[in-house]
Amino acid sequence: MMINPMHQRMTRNDNVTIYTTDNIYDAELARNYLADHNIGAFILNQKDSAYHFGEISLMVNRDDVIRAKMLMEEYSNK
């Protein structure tokens, strides 16, 4: 039986952090930039809401890491 890769559940090991920030707004803008270039990304917010420490990570599937990092470099130079 062949499993369609689009229906396989992604594990945490399939995802790589490509960008971190302490500002959710910056993370959303970066995620949208990647989405505009057909790269699915998600935000993992590990920032404590009461004391405001921790970081916000932007993560992509490991298959998209190289392209996503190139796009993030382009994004940061704008």
ChimeraX attribute file (.defattr): number of C-alpha atoms within 10 A of each C-alpha:
attribute: neighborCount
match mode: 1-to-1
recipient: residues
	/A:1	3
	/A:2	4
	/A:3	7
	/A:4	7
	/A:5	8
	/A:6	7
	/A:7	7
	/A:8	8
	/A:9	8
	/A:10	11
	/A:11	8
	/A:12	9
	/A:13	8
	/A:14	12
	/A:15	18
	/A:16	17
	/A:17	18
	/A:18	17
	/A:19	17
	/A:20	17
	/A:21	15
	/A:22	16
	/A:23	13
	/A:24	18
	/A:25	10
	/A:26	14
	/A:27	21
	/A:28	15
	/A:29	12
	/A:30	20
	/A:31	21
	/A:32	16
	/A:33	17
	/A:34	20
	/A:35	13
	/A:36	10
	/A:37	11
	/A:38	11
	/A:39	19
	/A:40	15
	/A:41	23
	/A:42	18
	/A:43	18
	/A:44	15
	/A:45	18
	/A:46	13
	/A:47	17
	/A:48	10
	/A:49	9
	/A:50	6
	/A:51	7
	/A:52	10
	/A:53	11
	/A:54	13
	/A:55	16
	/A:56	20
	/A:57	22
	/A:58	23
	/A:59	23
	/A:60	23
	/A:61	20
	/A:62	14
	/A:63	12
	/A:64	16
	/A:65	17
	/A:66	11
	/A:67	13
	/A:68	24
	/A:69	16
	/A:70	10
	/A:71	17
	/A:72	17
	/A:73	11
	/A:74	10
	/A:75	13
	/A:76	8
	/A:77	7
	/A:78	5
